[in-house]
Amino acid sequence: MSKRKEPEQPQNGRGQDDGEGSDDEDFDMLDVEFEWFDPLPEIDFHGIKTLLQQLFDVDAHMLDLSAVTNLILEQPLLGSTVKVDGKETDAYAFLSVINLHEHLEKPFIQTLVQYLRGKANSNPALASLAELLSQSPIPAIGLVLTERLINVPAETVPPMYTMLMEEIQWALEEKEPYQFSHYLILSKTYTEVASALDEEDDRPKKKKKTASRELETMYFHPEDEVLQRHALCYGGYNYSTPQDEGASDSRRAFQELGIKPQSYAILIEASKFEGAIKEVAEYVQAPT
């Protein structure tokens, strides 16, 4: 299989400023042109590994993400990166897929599967995933790894998924091992939590949104809400690495509430994956 992926039509990302800014703050217009490329082994190791560390958060040290990154880069005609200043710069986003069954003999994949199996067992909502990961051998699950920098818009995502489906089809025509039974997408959510700093402060207290310390679950990746509609199962799980009491406050970013992140898994049967991707494209392109 051989191909060179040409960049897609650049996607503009703009800060909003109609010249009538709000009374409180003014925003400068910012135009960003995004381009899509194949992963490049000689360029993308650092950028993809950094995004994987962001994805696995405080548990990143438990996994050999250097080895995972190298495996992604060993299949450069499968998956995409998103960049803004040409192919020789670091990725702002990436998406790839790994066949867990095909690479299970690799120690770092065994560690990753063991980690995911333990997390699936911790949440009854992920019982179907736990059962699959407990089979011997495990089925041909396509582990979808994708992450982007915090301000990269969701509009960059559908082209990566669309190209992935095309690339998998081309790979199958070349008899390569990408016939999956399921796709497992790893992601992150967060919960807004009342700040411990505010609770200890003697200043007048602001009105709380709810009496509960933890509020509703929010999505770092808004497309996850669409993907889970097609899922066999989905759900979140806590990190294994303990976090300091003030960790959520360190993520406040000038908000009243702190942020507590959590890992999230979405398992989709292969027969439903293409439909899920089409709905994601419709969702992110719909007018707001």
N, C-alpha and C positions, 0 to 999 in steps of 0.2 A: 504494500500500500504506500503510495507516495502522493503528496499534495503539498502545496504551499498555500496557506490561508492568507488571502488578501484582507487588509483591514476593511471592516464594514463601513458604511456611511457614517462619518463622525456624528456622535451624539452630543448635543450641546447641553451643558448643565449651567443654569443661570441663577445667580442671586437675584432676588426681587427688589427692584427699585424703579418705581414709575415716575420718579421726579417729585412725588408728593409725599415723601416718607412720613413716618409717624412722628408724633410730637416728641417721642422719647429717644429715638435713635434713627440714624441714617445708614443706608446700606449702599455700598458701591456695586455696580454691575460687574459680574464676573462670568466670562464665557470660557467654557472648557470643552475642548474637542476630544472625545474618547475614541480610541482605536483598539481593535481586537486583533490579537496575534496568537500564533501557536506558542506554547511554552518553549523557551530557548535555554538548553542546558548550560551554555556558556555565560548566560546573563541573569537568569531568573532564580537561581538558587536562593539568594538572600531574600529577595522580595517575597517569594512563595513561602519560605520557612517562617518569615516574620508574620505573614497572614495566618499561617497554621498556629503559631503561638498565640495570636489573638483569638483564634477560634477555640482553642482548648484552654485558654485563660490560665488560671493558677494551677491547673493539672498538666500543663504543657511539659513540665519537667519529668513527668512519669512516663512519657512516650519518647521514642527515638524519632523526633520530627525531622532530623537531618536525613535519616534513611527514608522516611516517608516522602520527603521532598525529592530525593534522588530517584525514587521509584516513579513519581509523577513525571519527572524530567526524562526518564527512560522511555516514555511513551509520548513523545513530543507532538505526534499527529493526532492526539486525543486530548481534548480540553483546550482551554483558552486563557489568555491573560488580557487584562484591560489596562491600557496605558494612555498617557496624555502627551508625551514628548518624544514619540518614536519608539521603535522596538528595543533600543539599547538602554532604556531606562527601567527603573523598578516598576513592578506591577502595582496598580491601584486596586485590582481585584483579580481573582482567578477562579476557575472551576475545572475540576477533573474528576475522574472516576477510577476506582481501583477494584479489581476482581478479588474479593477476599478468599474465595475458594482457590483460585489459581496461585495465589502468593502465600498460602497459609503455612508453607514450610519455612518461610522466612521468620526468624525469631522476633523481629520488630512488629510483624503483622500478628503473630501469635499474642504478643503483649497487648496490642491494640484490640484484638478480638476479645481477649480476657477482660480488658478494661470495659469494653462496651457491654459484654455479657453481664458483668457485675452491675453496671448501671441499669440495664434493662430489668434485671431481677429486683432492683430497688423500687420500681414503680409498677404496680399491677396493670396500669394502662399500656405498658410495653411488654405484656406477657407474650404476645405473638413474636416479637423480636427476640426475646429471651429464648423462646423455644427454638427458633431458627439457629441462633448462635450456639445452642447446646447440641445440635446434631453433629454426628461424626460420620463423614466429613460435613462441614457446613455447606449449604447450597451456594450456588453462584450468585452471591449478593454483590451488587455494584455499590460500593461505598462512594457516595458523592461528597467530595470535599470542596467547599466553596466559601470564600470570605472576601470582604472588601473593606477598604478604609471607611471610616464612619460617615463621611460626607459624600461618598460615591452614590449616585441615585440608583433606585431600583430599575430604572429604564435600561441600565447596562446588563441586566440579568437575562432577559429572554433571548437575546442573540447568543449568549453563551450556551444556554440549554438547547436552543435550536441547532446550533453547530455541533453540539455533542451528539445529538440524535443522528445527525447526518454522518458524523465520523464513526459512530458505532455501526451503522449500516454498512459503510465502506469496509470497516474492519471485518465484519462478518462475511462479506463477499470474498475477503482474502483469507478466510478460515482462521481468523484470530479469535482468542478466547474472550469474547464480550457478549455472549448470549446469557443474559441475566434472568434470574427468576424474580428478583426484587431489587429495588433501589432503596438504599438507606441514606438519607440526607441528614447530616449533622449541622446543627445551627445553635443559636443562643437566644434566650429571652432574658428579660429582666423584670424585677418587681420594684416599684417605688416604695421606699420605706421611710418612716418618720425618722428624722435626724436625731441621733443621740445627743448631738451638740445643742440642738434647740431645746431638748428636754432638760438639759442641765443648765441652760442659760437662764438668768433671772430677768431677762427682758420680757415685756408683755408677750404672751404666747399668741402665735398666729392661729387662726381657726383651722383645725385639722379637717382634711377631706373625709375622713372616716375614723371611727373609734378604733378600728383595727390598726395594728402597727404595720402590717403588710397589706398592700393594695393590689389592684388587678395586675395580671401578667401582661407585659408589653413585648412587642417583637422588634428586635434589632433589624430583622429582614422581613419587611411587610409581606413579601411573597409567600412566606411560610403559612400564613392564614389561608391562602388559596391551596397550596400543596396538601395541607392536612385534610382538606375536604375529600381528597382522593385516596387517603391513606388507609392501609390495613390497620395500623395503629400509630399513635403519636403521643408524645409526652415529654416532660422535663425530668431532670435529675440533678442533684446537688453535686458540687465538686468534692473530690476526696480530700484535697488540701485544705486544712483549716484556714480561715481568714480572720484577721484581726477584727475586734469589735467595731473599730472605726473605719473599716474598709469601705462600707457604703457611703460614708461621708466624704471619703477621698474622691469619690466619683460624682459628687453633687454637681459640679460644673455650674455653679451660681444658681442652682435651683433650691427651692425650699426643701425638697425631699431628697434623700439619698437613693442610690441605685444598687440593688443586689442582683447580679447576673446569675444565670443558671444555664446549664447545657440543655439541649433540646434535640430530640430525634424524631424523624418522620420516615416511616416504612411504607413504601408504595409497591404494589405488585407491578411487574413489568408491563402487563397488558393494559394498565391504567396510567402509565407514566406519560405517554405522549399526550393524552388528553389533559393531564395535569399541567403540562408545559404550555399547551395552547391556552388554557385558562389563565395562567400566570401572565402570558403576553397580553391578553385582553385586559387584565386587571391593571397592569402598570401603565398601559397606554390609554386607559379610559380617562376622559376629562374629569378634573376634580371640581 
